[in-house]
Amino acid sequence: MNPKIINSPERKFVGMSLEMTYANNTTGQLWGSFMPRRHEVKNRIHEGYFSLQGTDPAFTMYDRNVDRSFTKWALVEVSNLDNVPEGMETFVLPAGKYAIFLHKGKSVPAFIEKIKTILSQWLPNSEYEIDNRPDFEVLEENARNNPEAEEEIWVPVK
């Protein structure tokens, strides 16, 4: 497991968000609302989609309390925050260092296992520790319909 380590600049996004818990996960509802409207977003600079969580400093992807409320975002990256469609929101991701891991396939258990491996094996044996910034995944355009789809898992590190 060899992630790519990068220093990401500040990034701007437009999309939708929902409050949820892992016990009452409404990710499908969030993406179901966003995807039909995604083409309304102008000045898009990245073809992928961003699934972001951990915007509350007290919550990260590593906090798996099933009853804890958090905000999850369905986003696209944009060059500026002008002309935001009605019913959508903006999000600015602060600059910082990220470890980027590749995950292939649509299996939720395999994805969860990948996160566990990152946290229990890679992180303790690396020179890094988790930074207090949002974590996110970058999904391909047709990820939902492709069992071999690849996604990037971006872990904030310092």
N, C-alpha and C positions, 0 to 999 in steps of 0.2 A: 504494500500500500504506500505509494509514493505520490503525495499530493503535489500540485503546483502551488507555490507560494507567490502571491502577488501583493503589491501595494495598490489598492484600488482608490481612484480619486472619488470625490463626492459624486453621487449619481442621483438623477431625478427620475421619478416614476409617476405614472397616472394609473389609477385602477379603482378597485373597490375593496372594502374590508368588512369583516364580520367579527363580532365577539363570539367566542366559543370556548368549550372545554374539550379535553380529550374524551371525556365520558359522553358529551353531547357534541360530537364533531360535525360541523355543518360545512366542511370544506366543499363537498359536492354542490351544495346550494350556492356557495360563494362563486365558484367557477361557472356554475350554470347560469348565474346572473351576469357575470362579466363577459364570457366568451361571445355571446351573440352581439354584444355591443363593442367589442374590442376594436373594430375598424373605425369607430367614431373618434378614436384618439389620433390626433395629428402629431406631426414631427417625431415619429417613432424612430429610434436609432438602433434598435436591436430586434431581430426577428423572433427571439425566444420570449418566453413568459416567465415571470418571476413569482414564486410562491414564497412569501416572506412572513416570518413570525419573530417574536422576540423583541418587539418594539418597546415594551415596558422593561426598564432596566432590571426589574425584579424577576423577569421571566426570560428564559432562553430555551432553545431546543433540548436542552439537557435537563430541564425541569419537567419531569413527567408525572407530576401530581395530576391524576385524571380529573379532579374536580376544580382545578385552578383555572380561572378565566384568563383568556389571552385574546389578542387581536391577530387575526390572520389576514393577509393581503393577497389579492390576485392583481398583478401589475404588468405593465409594459414600460420599458425605458424610453425616455423622451429627451430631446435636446433642450427643451425649456418647458416651463409650466404655464405657458399661455394657452388659451382656448381649451380649458378643461371641460369636457362634456358634462351636462347637467346630470347629477346623481353619481358622479365620480369624484374621487379625492386625489390629492397629491401626496407624495411621500418623498422626502429627501434622505438618502442614505449617506451617513457621514463617511469621510475618507478613512481608510485603515487597511491593515494587513489581513489577508484571508488565505486559508489553506483550502484548495479546491480539489475535491474528490469526484471521480467519475462513477456513476451508478448506471447500470444497464438493466432494462426490463421494467415491468409494471407491478411486480409482486410487492405488496405492502410489507409482508413479513421479511422479505429479503432487504427491503429498504431500511426497515427498523434494525435488522441485524447489522447492516452496514454502519448505521449511526452508532450502535453499541460497540462495534469494532473500532471505530474512529476514537471513541471516548475511552474505551478500556485498554486498547492496545497502542494505537498510534500516538495519541496525545501524551500519555505518561512517558513514552519512550522518545518523545521529540524534545526540542529545545523550547517549545511554545507552551503557552497556557491560553485558555479561553479569554477573549476580550469581551467587554460589556457593550457589544453592538449587535444589531440584528443578524441572525443567520437566515439563509434562504437557499432555495433551489432554483436552478435555471432549467426550464423545460423546453423541448423542441416544439415546433408548430403543431405537429401531428402526434404528439406523445400519447394522447389518449387512445388512438387507434393503432398504435404500433407496439406490439409486444417486445420488440427489440430496441425500443426508444432509449436514448441515453439522456441522462440529466446530470447536471453538476450540483454538488452539495458544497455550498460556500460556508466555511466555518470561520468566524472572526477570531483571530489569534493575535497575541502580542509576545 
